[in-house]
Amino acid sequence: MSTLEEQIDIDAPVLAAWEQLHRVHDYPRFVGGVRSAYPHGSNLAHLGVEVDGAERDVETEITDRGRGRVMAWRTLDGARLNGAFALLPLDGSHTRLQIRVEYDPETVQQVFGGPRGFAQAGAIERSVRADLELFREIVEARTAAARGEHSGPPAGAAGQEANKPSSERS
């Protein structure tokens, strides 16, 4: 298994980031390759993920732990991926989001294609970093709107960026 850990600081309170993590329908706006997403059951989510130009169904289980601070997830089919988001308050209006993803490189390559070895690790890292940046933009824009301010990209811009293949993202 390989492990990737990344983090990003967000100009928003923990609760705002926590609520956004639970908006499964919004995943296509900030998770590259996800074209559709909806929750079902008490802790499951269905994701439509684009792979080589075709949509593939992926079922995930989401579990909350740590009193609104840790969200763990795992795929139930296809490439076995496990991960967790941890939210750490920096102060009352700033949050650090940490993500940990565990994956089997060979299985990921078989299911999703793409490069192998260091090139694969680099591609996954760039994709996760881009997803975190988009997540931050969405949370900060939503928080600013709640305060009556304007912040972030125009409506829909983040979603347009997330729906580009990772090789075309800026």
C-alpha positions as a printed Julia matrix, in Angstrom:
170×3 Matrix{Float64}:
   0.0    0.0     0.0
   1.1    3.54   -0.72
   0.07   6.49    1.4
  -0.4   10.11    0.41
  -0.79  12.87    2.97
  -1.59  16.48    2.09
  -2.99  19.48    3.91
  -4.36  22.91    3.17
  -5.36  25.87    5.31
  -8.84  27.3     4.78
 -10.11  30.77    5.67
 -13.28  29.4     7.27
 -14.37  27.85   10.57
 -14.21  24.08   11.09
 -18.0   23.76   10.89
 -18.12  25.3     7.39
 -15.51  22.83    6.09
 -17.2   19.92    7.89
 -20.56  20.75    6.32
 -19.0   21.0     2.84
 -17.37  17.57    3.23
 -20.85  16.15    3.81
 -22.38  17.75    0.7
 -21.9   14.65   -1.43
 -23.81  16.17   -4.36
 -21.07  18.84   -4.56
 -18.21  16.35   -5.0
 -18.15  16.83   -8.8
 -17.36  20.51   -8.15
 -14.06  19.74   -6.42
 -13.05  16.1    -6.95
 -11.43  15.64  -10.34
 -12.94  12.88  -12.44
 -16.14  12.62  -10.39
 -19.04  13.4   -12.73
 -21.94  12.55  -10.42
 -22.38  11.83   -6.73
 -25.25  11.14   -4.38
 -25.62   9.77   -0.87
 -27.75   6.71   -0.12
 -28.36   4.67    2.96
 -27.05   5.93    6.25
 -23.37   6.16    5.3
 -22.94   5.28    1.62
 -22.25   7.4    -1.44
 -22.44   6.51   -5.12
 -19.88   8.2    -7.36
 -19.88   8.26  -11.14
 -16.18   8.51  -12.0
 -14.81   9.15  -15.49
 -12.15   6.62  -16.51
 -10.73   6.71  -20.03
 -13.72   8.68  -21.29
 -16.33   6.32  -19.8
 -18.18   6.65  -16.52
 -17.54   3.94  -13.93
 -19.66   3.45  -10.8
 -17.87   3.5    -7.47
 -19.54   2.83   -4.13
 -18.01   4.37   -1.03
 -18.65   4.08    2.66
 -18.27   7.23    4.74
 -17.87   7.14    8.5
 -17.62  10.08   10.84
 -15.39   9.94   13.86
 -13.9   12.45   16.21
 -16.85  14.74   17.0
 -17.09  16.53   13.69
 -13.37  16.55   13.04
 -12.58  13.3    11.17
 -14.37  11.8     8.19
 -13.08   8.4     7.09
 -14.0    6.78    3.8
 -13.28   3.69    1.74
 -14.3    2.36   -1.62
 -16.34  -0.84   -1.59
 -15.61  -1.99   -5.14
 -13.03  -1.55   -7.88
  -9.72  -0.12   -6.72
  -9.58  -0.36   -2.94
  -8.92   3.11   -1.64
  -9.06   4.22    1.99
  -8.72   7.66    3.38
  -9.61  10.22    5.98
 -10.11  13.94    6.23
  -9.14  15.59    9.51
 -10.18  19.14   10.34
  -8.05  21.07   12.79
  -9.15  24.49   14.02
  -6.32  27.01   13.75
  -8.51  29.64   15.4
 -12.21  30.56   15.31
 -12.21  31.36   11.6
  -9.38  29.29   10.1
  -9.13  25.53    9.59
  -6.45  23.12    8.46
  -7.76  20.24    6.35
  -5.54  17.18    6.31
  -6.15  14.27    3.96
  -4.65  10.81    4.04
  -5.2    8.39    1.15
  -4.03   4.78    1.08
  -3.98   2.91   -2.22
  -2.43  -0.05   -3.98
  -0.49   1.38   -6.95
  -0.89  -1.71   -9.13
  -4.66  -1.88   -8.6
  -5.07   1.84   -9.22
  -3.16   1.49  -12.48
  -5.27  -1.51  -13.56
  -8.61   0.14  -12.74
  -7.91   3.75  -13.73
  -4.97   3.45  -16.12
  -2.31   6.11  -16.26
   1.35   6.05  -15.36
   3.23   3.71  -13.04
   5.81   4.19  -10.33
   6.97   7.67   -9.38
   4.97   9.2   -12.25
   1.79   7.65  -10.82
   2.53   8.93   -7.31
   3.2   12.39   -8.73
  -0.03  12.36  -10.76
  -2.08  11.31   -7.72
  -0.4   13.97   -5.57
  -1.09  16.72   -8.15
  -4.71  15.6    -8.47
  -5.28  15.58   -4.69
  -3.59  18.99   -4.36
  -5.85  20.43   -7.11
  -8.93  18.94   -5.42
  -7.92  20.53   -2.09
  -7.47  23.92   -3.76
 -10.96  23.69   -5.3
 -12.43  22.57   -1.98
 -10.85  25.57   -0.26
 -12.27  27.95   -2.9
 -15.78  26.54   -2.44
 -15.7   26.68    1.36
 -14.22  30.18    1.43
 -16.73  31.47   -1.15
 -19.65  29.93    0.77
 -18.36  31.4     4.05
 -17.88  34.83    2.47
 -21.4   34.7     0.99
 -22.8   33.85    4.43
 -21.04  36.95    5.79
 -22.4   39.04    2.91
 -18.99  39.36    1.24
 -17.89  38.33   -2.24
 -14.92  36.0    -2.44
 -13.54  33.34   -4.74
 -14.22  32.46   -8.36
 -17.47  33.28  -10.13
 -20.28  30.79   -9.58
 -19.57  27.56  -11.42
 -15.89  28.29  -12.12
 -14.64  25.78   -9.56
 -16.92  23.09  -10.92
 -15.74  23.74  -14.45
 -12.13  23.34  -13.35
 -12.84  20.12  -11.42
 -14.58  18.56  -14.4
 -11.53  18.99  -16.61
  -9.24  15.97  -16.85
  -6.43  16.42  -14.33
  -3.94  16.86  -17.18
  -5.79  20.01  -18.31
  -6.23  21.68  -14.9
  -4.38  24.91  -14.32
